Amino acid sequence: MRSITEISDEAFKFLAREFSKRDRSSQKLPAMRAKAKAIAVSEIPRLCHANDVRLSQEMLGGVRCLVVQPRIQKVDWPILYSFGGGMVEGSPEEDLPLIAPLCALTGARVIVPDYRLAPEHPWPAALDDSFAVYRFIASNYFASVGESAGGNLSLACMLKAKDEGLILPRAAAVLSPWCDLSNAGDSLSFNDGRDPTLTRANSDLAAGYYAGANKMDKPLISPLYGKFDTSFPPFLITTGTRDLLLSQAVRLSQRLLDCGVVVDLQVWEGLWHVFEWYEGLPEARQSIARIADHLTRGMADRG
């Protein structure tokens, strides 16, 4: 485990801002989604130009996917990427601040399933969509990345693939993974109000929308409780000391280590839930560069 002990001026300025409270009630969600998607779409030209990538839409496994392609593709393996948003918000376009630089740094094609969202489509809809794409690309080796709820889906897809005898990714990274929808852990209390981007109330609400009447400790809902072994790829896990889900990242790291999986847990001082999304932070750029290096080395190490 590496703890990053300095915090940038940009991060201090971000934390000094006033943040409006998000309302994930079913009445507010449609408007929130539409506004966030519109902002993301408006940023596409800038992000593509800055990172020298291009976008396309493809149907893979019957699921619409955003495919992000570097101008010069350096490797023949793709990255299967799962976006976050608590299973109730988000889209592939909204994660471009992470995806575009990751694509540029690795030189790999990035495939992002546009999975269905709860509460309109509760579990297992998002997993079914994500796994349909996983199955489609799993004829050849690939890497896997997921942030927050996307980390959940990345892990759940691997567990499902293991059960069905499909190949596993050769390298994986999860950013502030939401891997236990029961929301157990100290940080769900002590970082509630310290994390500027996520609250316990919103996380609990999203968990209920997604899981419905199912038990929260079901491994394909909360992958922390799944069965891992040494066949799983080396993981890079990132989080911050203000991350509401810090405890889940720590518990996942320990769970994987106990099962013989190689893990690099990186805890960034003073930073919050999926801080990598905020491209103005030096720490975000550093962390994405480390993720790209981890994937590149992991794919090379396994031939």
C-alpha positions in Angstrom: 0.0 0.0 0.0 1.2 3.5 -0.9 -0.1 6.6 0.9 0.3 9.8 -1.0 1.1 12.4 1.6 0.9 15.7 -0.1 -2.1 17.6 -1.2 -2.0 20.2 -4.1 -3.1 23.8 -4.0 -5.8 22.8 -6.5 -7.2 20.2 -4.2 -7.3 22.7 -1.3 -9.2 25.2 -3.5 -11.6 22.5 -4.5 -12.3 21.6 -0.9 -12.9 25.2 -0.1 -15.8 25.4 -2.5 -19.4 25.2 -1.5 -21.2 22.2 -2.9 -24.9 21.9 -3.5 -26.5 18.7 -2.1 -27.5 16.2 -4.7 -31.0 14.8 -4.6 -31.2 11.2 -6.0 -34.9 10.9 -5.4 -36.8 9.3 -8.3 -38.5 12.6 -9.0 -35.2 14.5 -9.4 -33.1 11.8 -11.2 -34.3 12.4 -14.8 -33.5 16.1 -14.7 -30.1 15.4 -13.0 -29.2 12.9 -15.6 -30.2 15.1 -18.5 -28.2 18.1 -17.2 -25.1 16.0 -16.5 -25.2 14.3 -19.9 -25.7 17.7 -21.7 -22.6 19.1 -20.0 -20.6 16.0 -20.8 -21.6 16.1 -24.5 -20.6 19.8 -24.7 -17.1 18.9 -23.4 -16.5 16.1 -26.0 -14.7 18.2 -28.6 -12.3 19.7 -26.1 -11.5 16.4 -24.4 -11.0 14.6 -27.7 -8.7 17.3 -29.0 -6.7 17.6 -25.7 -6.0 13.8 -25.6 -5.9 13.1 -29.4 -8.6 10.5 -29.3 -11.8 9.9 -31.4 -15.2 8.4 -30.4 -17.5 6.0 -32.1 -20.7 4.2 -31.1 -20.8 0.4 -31.5 -23.3 -2.3 -30.6 -21.3 -5.1 -28.9 -23.1 -8.1 -27.5 -26.4 -6.3 -28.2 -25.4 -3.3 -26.0 -24.6 0.2 -27.1 -21.0 1.1 -26.3 -18.9 4.2 -26.5 -15.6 3.2 -28.1 -12.7 5.6 -27.5 -9.8 5.1 -29.9 -6.3 6.7 -29.7 -5.0 8.4 -32.8 -2.1 5.8 -32.8 -3.2 2.5 -31.3 0.0 1.1 -29.6 -1.4 -2.2 -28.3 -3.8 -4.9 -29.6 -5.6 -5.3 -26.3 -8.6 -3.2 -25.3 -9.8 -1.9 -21.9 -13.3 -2.7 -20.8 -14.3 0.3 -18.8 -17.3 0.7 -16.5 -18.6 4.2 -15.6 -19.9 5.2 -12.1 -22.9 7.0 -10.8 -24.3 4.7 -8.1 -26.1 2.6 -10.7 -28.6 5.4 -11.0 -26.7 8.1 -12.8 -23.8 8.4 -15.3 -23.1 7.6 -18.9 -20.0 6.7 -20.9 -19.7 10.3 -22.1 -19.6 11.6 -18.5 -16.5 9.6 -17.7 -14.5 11.0 -20.6 -12.3 13.1 -18.2 -10.9 9.7 -17.0 -11.3 7.6 -20.2 -9.7 10.0 -22.7 -6.3 10.4 -20.9 -6.3 6.7 -20.0 -6.8 5.9 -23.7 -4.0 8.3 -24.7 -1.5 7.0 -22.2 -2.0 3.3 -22.8 -2.6 3.6 -26.5 -5.4 1.1 -26.1 -9.0 1.1 -27.4 -11.4 1.7 -24.5 -14.9 0.1 -24.7 -17.5 1.5 -22.4 -20.9 -0.2 -22.1 -23.9 2.1 -21.8 -25.7 -0.1 -19.2 -29.2 0.5 -18.0 -29.8 2.4 -14.8 -31.9 1.9 -11.7 -34.6 2.5 -10.4 -36.2 1.9 -13.8 -33.9 -1.1 -14.4 -32.8 -2.6 -11.1 -30.3 -5.4 -10.6 -29.4 -7.4 -12.6 -30.0 -5.1 -15.6 -26.7 -3.2 -15.3 -24.7 -6.4 -14.7 -26.5 -8.2 -17.6 -25.6 -5.4 -20.0 -22.0 -5.2 -18.8 -21.5 -8.9 -18.9 -22.9 -9.2 -22.4 -20.1 -6.9 -23.6 -17.6 -8.7 -21.4 -18.6 -12.0 -23.0 -18.3 -10.4 -26.5 -14.7 -9.2 -26.0 -13.5 -12.2 -23.9 -12.3 -14.2 -26.8 -9.0 -12.3 -26.6 -7.1 -10.8 -23.6 -8.1 -7.4 -22.2 -7.8 -5.1 -19.2 -10.6 -4.0 -16.9 -11.2 -0.6 -15.3 -14.2 0.6 -13.2 -14.9 3.7 -11.1 -17.2 3.6 -8.1 -20.4 1.7 -9.2 -18.4 0.8 -12.3 -15.8 -0.9 -10.0 -18.7 -3.0 -8.6 -19.6 -4.0 -12.2 -16.0 -4.8 -13.1 -15.7 -7.1 -10.1 -19.1 -8.7 -10.6 -18.4 -9.4 -14.2 -15.1 -11.1 -13.2 -16.9 -13.3 -10.6 -19.5 -14.2 -13.2 -16.9 -15.0 -15.8 -15.0 -17.2 -13.4 -18.2 -19.2 -12.7 -18.9 -19.5 -16.4 -15.4 -20.5 -17.4 -14.6 -17.3 -19.4 -11.1 -15.7 -19.4 -10.4 -13.0 -16.8 -8.7 -9.7 -17.6 -5.0 -9.7 -17.4 -4.8 -6.5 -15.4 -7.5 -4.5 -13.5 -7.9 -1.2 -11.7 -10.8 0.0 -9.6 -11.2 3.6 -8.5 -13.1 4.2 -5.2 -15.0 0.9 -5.7 -18.5 0.6 -4.4 -18.2 -3.1 -3.7 -20.5 -3.5 -0.7 -24.0 -2.1 -1.1 -24.8 -2.6 2.6 -22.4 0.4 3.0 -20.7 -1.1 6.0 -17.4 0.4 7.2 -16.1 3.3 9.3 -15.6 5.7 6.5 -19.3 5.7 5.7 -19.7 7.5 9.0 -16.5 9.6 9.5 -16.2 10.8 5.9 -19.9 11.6 5.6 -19.8 15.4 5.3 -16.0 15.4 4.6 -16.3 13.9 1.1 -17.5 16.8 -1.0 -18.9 14.6 -3.8 -20.8 11.8 -2.1 -23.0 11.3 1.0 -24.2 8.3 3.0 -27.8 9.2 2.3 -27.4 9.3 -1.4 -25.4 6.1 -1.4 -28.0 4.3 0.7 -30.8 5.5 -1.6 -28.9 4.3 -4.7 -28.3 0.9 -3.1 -31.9 0.4 -2.4 -32.9 1.4 -6.0 -30.4 -1.0 -7.5 -30.7 -4.1 -5.2 -34.4 -3.9 -4.7 -35.7 -6.8 -2.5 -32.4 -8.8 -3.0 -29.9 -9.3 -0.2 -27.1 -6.8 -0.2 -24.5 -9.4 0.5 -25.2 -11.3 -2.7 -21.8 -11.5 -4.4 -23.1 -10.3 -7.8 -24.6 -7.3 -6.0 -21.8 -6.7 -3.5 -18.7 -8.3 -5.0 -16.7 -7.8 -1.8 -18.4 -11.1 -0.7 -17.4 -13.0 -3.8 -14.9 -15.9 -4.1 -11.5 -14.8 -5.5 -8.4 -16.8 -6.1 -5.0 -16.5 -7.7 -6.4 -16.7 -11.2 -7.6 -13.1 -10.8 -5.5 -10.4 -12.3 -3.2 -7.9 -10.4 -5.3 -5.0 -9.1 -4.6 -1.4 -8.6 -7.1 0.2 -6.2 -7.2 3.9 -5.6 -9.0 6.0 -3.0 -8.5 9.0 -0.8 -8.6 9.8 3.0 -11.8 11.8 2.5 -13.4 9.2 0.2 -16.8 8.1 1.6 -16.0 4.6 0.4 -12.4 4.5 1.7 -13.3 1.5 4.0 -14.6 -0.5 1.1 -11.4 0.0 -0.9 -9.4 -1.1 2.2 -11.6 -4.1 2.8 -11.5 -5.1 -0.9 -7.7 -4.9 -0.9 -7.5 -7.1 2.2 -10.0 -9.6 0.8 -8.1 -9.9 -2.5 -4.7 -10.2 -0.6 -6.2 -13.0 1.6 -7.2 -14.9 -1.6 -3.7 -14.6 -3.0 -4.4 -11.8 -5.5 -1.7 -9.2 -6.2 -2.9 -5.8 -5.0 -1.5 -2.2 -5.0 -3.8 -0.1 -2.8 -3.0 3.7 -3.2 -4.5 6.0 -0.6 -4.3 9.7 -1.6 -4.0 12.2 1.3 -6.9 14.7 1.6 -8.7 13.5 -1.5 -12.3 12.3 -2.1 -14.4 9.9 -4.0 -13.1 9.3 -7.5 -10.9 12.4 -7.4 -9.5 11.3 -10.7 -12.6 12.6 -12.4 -11.5 16.2 -11.7 -9.0 16.8 -14.5 -7.7 20.1 -13.0 -6.1 18.2 -10.1 -2.4 17.3 -10.4 -3.2 14.2 -8.3 -5.9 13.2 -10.8 -3.3 13.2 -13.7 -0.8 11.4 -11.6 -3.2 8.7 -10.6 -4.5 8.1 -14.1 -0.8 7.8 -15.3 -0.2 5.2 -12.6 -3.3 3.3 -13.6 -2.2 3.4 -17.3 1.3 2.1 -16.2 -0.2 -0.6 -14.1 -2.4 -1.9 -17.0 0.5 -1.7 -19.5 2.8 -3.6 -17.2 0.2 -6.1 -16.2 -0.7 -6.9 -19.8 3.0 -7.3 -20.7 3.9 -9.4 -17.7 1.3 -12.0 -18.6 2.5 -12.3 -22.2 
